[in-house]
Amino acid sequence: MDMYVIRRREAWQTPAELEAAAERSASVAEADFPDRISWIRSYVVEESDGGLGTICIYQASDADTVRSHADAVGMPADEVLPIADTVIVRPDPQADAA
């Protein structure tokens, strides 16, 4: 399987909407695409309209599977780009414990 970055622009207005979409995404991937797609991580970004978008990293059999999964979940997949390589300068920072 290959790695892909998916840009989802202005897809959600609230964190609750995003959380519900994330739950649907995981459920659909497990039920309908078990050996063809795996969600690695997502970065949530604040869009210019005040809503939320994401930049998601997925491992998938091909770009069409990424798009089919997004369609099945009801999420946008504005851009689907293959990842050519990964350069890690330092690991993602960990959130401070409350």
PyMOL commands that set and color helices and strands:
alter all, ss='L'
color gray80, all
select helices_A, chain A and resi 15-32+63-73
alter helices_A, ss='H'
color red, helices_A
select strands_A, chain A and resi 2-12+37-46+52-60+79-82
alter strands_A, ss='S'
color yellow, strands_A
deselect
rebuild
show_as cartoon
